[in-house]
Amino acid sequence: MRHTTEQHDPMVRLYRGLDAEDTGSAVSVILKLRGETCDIDCLYCYEKRKEAPGGARIDASQVRRLTELFSGRPLAVELHGGEPLTAGRDHVAEVLRELAAQPSVVRVSMQTNGVLLDEQWLDLIDALYPNLQIGISLDGDAAGNTWRVGYDGQPVYPRVATALRLLAVRSRTVGVIAAVTPAVLNRAEAVLDHLAGFEAVNAISFVPCFDASVQDPTAAPGRRLPESRLLQLAAVRGPKGPTWATTPDQYAEFVLAAAARWIGAGYFARLKLEPAVSTIRRLRGLDTGFCHFSSLKCDHVFTLYPDGRLGSCDELPWPQAKLTLLNQVPGQNAVVAAQRRLPLLNQGKALMERCTTCAYQSACGGGCVATRWRQDQAGEQDAYCDYRIRMIDGIAALLAQPAHPAGAWCRRVRWCPRTPNSMPDIAAFLARWDRPNAPRRPARLHTSAHGNINTVGLPGVHEADDLDPADPQWREAIEPGVRALVDAVTRDWHLVTYDSCQGHPYPGLDLPPAERRVGILPRNRTEYAHAAAALCRAITAADTDLPAPVQVTVGRAELTCKATGRRSPVLDLALRPADGHGWPAYFDAVDAATRAVVDMLRGERPTEAGCCCPTPQATPPTSEDVWA
């Protein structure tokens, strides 16, 4: 019965608990080789804000014990810090040998600041673990790395750039993790160009600095603070929190600008860009390994410290995230029990309850539990959800109209998938639409007592034969209440409709009411972009003339071709009940609302003109921003 319950629990689709018997699902283990110990002192470092064991090292025996604890389960291991290379070559060599000897370890990566990386380190890695994936922490160009300094307060960017050039010489590819701080805001294009200019870089992940809740500087031993901590002390006391912090909305705008540049410059052919790629995969209905978009969240992520503390994801606050001690836990069942009683994890999962009813759930995946927790502490959980929605809307626009990136900033045309949404043969339908003399088969039309016209005549069933204006049954097939909208789209705008409905209350039936809508199938991506912008202009203009119970929305969706399996981007114009108004008031006002929308549609055309929403202007890079 447990499996049956899980299949019907919407939280399971968002957050899968660790199951000791399910050894097929991998876990990620972050090895804090030196705890918080690091050779540089980034002002925003979250690791140094924790209680840490101060300078000890994880050894090979602890690695062996980890594989025994998670016996038979695939392990993805990340060497982390602080700075893992401060453990020293001999010690890191022992850890790499142990990892290489463990068959359950399927992937090993290392996140480093790159300052110590040299020929000797690369020789060691090539000899002991040549498939080690290296990640470099670098916040874009020199100006973007304002907060990444040594203890002397001086920038470390030049040394990291040297390491990236060395990696290229050694034919090594690396991923870059770049924090989005105010130092890079409004410069996404220049920052992406700069990082793409390093030959070794084949992946870039832009991560947010949602640190508004940070109020205190990092503790430091001794009376005399290093220059870096003096800089941090000044930065953490900003009027709106730390001056390195960004808001969720700022981060969303940065990600969209970077994604537009990634597509427009053709970087997608050689660079993986996150969170854009994971968003795209989820929009396409595909899985992703990025836990922010996956159901394998904090219960499948572990962090081990040198003193043997085993806890959940390292982005969660410590010591609250501690689960147990490595040398005291007998097996996975004990780990699962510790997870289920840990207050912090239960609080985090509870914050995701809102996701179970969210229309963006399938594309968002619930986001990051640790970030949700911090945003909740700052009283900004709504802002976190808003950023996820904003990012999904914008990237959905870029997918549908890549040559017209301005659509990413449209606030009126939103991602609104319809399931199911399919057609037998999209190409054949479009070809027939534009060929009035093409042969047409008689359609099966049935009108029910509830007014809907479809192939079977049953209320709530939307299956229908695909007709076009040249078909002799066209007028008969369009429901009376929606004909004016269909005419405006097909006669005035010369667009293709693939679906329409006049809306139905379905009284006395166990069916939810249906809204009035028209579905638009653009012939190509340029027509799609022009239609989306024109719809934004039209419905914005119609807002003031709409009766209060009705709102107008435009949704981005995809139509699946049953013949080929391919998906085509579509637009759905819908009249829906406005907030605070029920269906009875809606159906009383929907005809008046339709007339207002039709008037605005007839005053517009799908041309090259943009939508009503402001598009941010990118700041052009200066000579100092460009790496030579």
Residue, then its C-alpha position, 0 to 999 in steps of 0.5 A: m500500500r505504501h507505493t500506491t499511496e506515494q503514487h497518489d501523493p503530489m508531494v512525492r512528485l516534488y520531493r522523494g524521500l530516501d528509501a533504503e530498499d530503492t538502491g537504484s536511485a543515486v545519492s550525492v555526497i559532498l565531501k568537505l575535505r577541509g571543512e570551511t578551511c580556504d586559502i581565500d576569503c570570499l565575503y559571501c561564503y556561506e560555509k564559513r558562517k557554519e560551525a566547522p571543525g577547523g582544519a581537519r581532513i576527510d581521509a580515505s577510511q571515511v570515504r570507504r565507510l561512506t560506500e559501505l553505508f550506502s552499499g549498492r547504491p550509486l554515489a556521485v561524490e563532490l570534493h568541496g570546501g572551503e577549498p579542497l586543494t588545501a588538503g595537500r597533494d598526498h592527502v587528496a591522492e589517498v582520497l582519489r585512490e579510494l574513490a577510484a577503487q569503489p565500484s559504487v562511485v559513478r561520478v567524482s567532481m571537485q569544486t575549487n576556487g582554482v587559485l592553487l591549481d597548477e601543472q602538478w595538481l593536474d598531473l596528479i588528477d590525470a594519473l589517479y582519476p582522469n575522469l574527475q570533473i572540475g568546477i571553478s568558482l568565478d563570478g564572471d569578469a574581473a568587475g564581477n568578482t568584487w566579493r572574491v578576495g584573499y585575506d588581504g582584501q585583494p582580488v583573486y580573479p587574475r590567478v583564477a584566469t591563469a588557471l583557466r588558461l592552463l586547463a585549456v592548454r591541458s585540453r581540460t574542460v571545466g564548468v564554472i559556478a558564478a554567483v549573481t551579485p549586484a556586480v554583474l546585474n544588467r551585464a549578463e551578456a558581457v559576463l557570459d561573453h567573458l566566461a565563454g571566452f575561456e576555451a576550457v569552459n564548457a558549462i556555466s551555472f549562474v547561482p543566486c545570492f539570496d542573502a537578505s536574511v544574513q545579518d551578522p559578519t562571519a566570526a573570526p579568531g583573534r582581535r585583529l581582523p584580516e582586511s577581508r573581514l573588515l570589507q565584509l563587516a562594511a558590506v553586511r551592514g547595508p541598508k537592505g542587507p548585505t550589499w552582495a545580495t540580490t533579490p529573486d526578481q533581479y536574479a530572474e532578469f539576469v538569467l533571462a538576459a543570459a539565456a537570450r545571449w546564450i541562444g543568440a550568440g550560438y553558445f548553446a552549441r558548446l556551453k551548458l547554461e544553468p538554470a536555463v538548460s534544466t528549465i528547458r528540459r522540464l518545459r519539454g517534459l524531460d528529467t534533469g539531474f539538477c535537484h532544484f528541478s528534480s524530485l531527488k532533493c535534500d533527502h538524496v544529498f549528503t554532506l560529510y565533514p572531517d570530524g565525521r558529521l554527516g548531514s543533509c545538503d550543505e546549503l542548509p544551515w548547520p548545525q540544524a542540518k546535521l543527521t548523525l555521525l558517520n562512525q555511529v550510524p549502522g546503515q541506511n535505515a538509520v539515516v532515513a529515520a534521522q531524516r524523517r525526524l530532522p525538524l529542518l527537513n520537515q520544515g523545508k518540505a512543509l514549505m513546498e506544500r504550496c507547490t502541490t497546487c501550483a500551475y507551474q509545478s511540472a516545469c519548476g519542480g519545486g525549486c531549492v528547499a534550502t533557498r525556500w527556507r532562507q527566503d521564508q526566514a526573510g519573509e520573501q517566500d512569495a518572491y522566490c515563487d515569483y522568480r521561478i514563474r518569471m524565469i519559466d515564462g521567459i525561457a518558454a518564450l525564448l524556446a518558442q521564438p528564439a530569434h525574437p528574444a524580446g518576448a522573454w520580457c513579456r509579462r502578459v503572455r505566460w507559460c500555461p501548458r494544456t494536457p492533453n493537447s494533440m493533433p493527428d497531423i499538424a503539417a497536413f493541417l497547416a498545408r490544408w488551411d492555406r490551400p482552399n482547393a484541397p480535398r476535405r473529408p466530411a466532419r463528424l459534428h455532434t451538438s450536446a444539450h450543453g452546446n459543445i460541438n465535437t466528434v462524440g457529443l459528450p459534455g467535457v470531451h474536447e476531441a474534434d475533427d480539425l477544420d479550416p475556414a475553407d471547409p463547408q462545415w466551418r461555420e457549423a463547427i464553431e460554437p456561437g459564443v466564440r465565433a467573433l473571437v475566431d473570426a478576429v483571429t482568422r479573418d482579420w489576423h489571418l492566423v490559424t486556429y487549432d481549437s476553440c470553445q465558447g465556455h460551458p457551466y455544465p450545470g448538474l454534472d460532475l465537471p468543472p466549468a470551461e472558459r471561453r478560449v481560442g487556440i492559435l497555431p502559428r505557421n512559423r516562429t516569426e509569426y508566433a512572435h508577432a502574434a504573441a506581441a500583438l496579443c499582449r498589446a490587444i489584451t492590455a488595451a482591453d483591460t479597462d473595458l472588461p467587466a469586472p468578473v472577467q480577465v483575459t490571459v494569453g498562454r504559451a503551450e505546445l501542441t503535439c503531433k501524433a504522426t511525428g511526436r514533434r511539438s509545436p508552440v501555440l498560443d491560447l487566448a482565454l477569458r477566465p473568471a477574475d480573482g474574487h468572482g465566481w463562475p455565475a458572474y463570469f458567464d453573465a459577463v463573458d459576452a460583454a468581455t468578448r465584444a471588448v476583446v474582439d474590438m481590440l483585436r480588430g484594431e491590432r495586427p500581428t506585425e513586427a511591433g513589440c509588446c507593451c512590456p518594457t525590455p531591459q537594455a543590456t549594458p555594452p561591455t567595456s574594454e576592461d570587461v573583455w578578457a584578452 
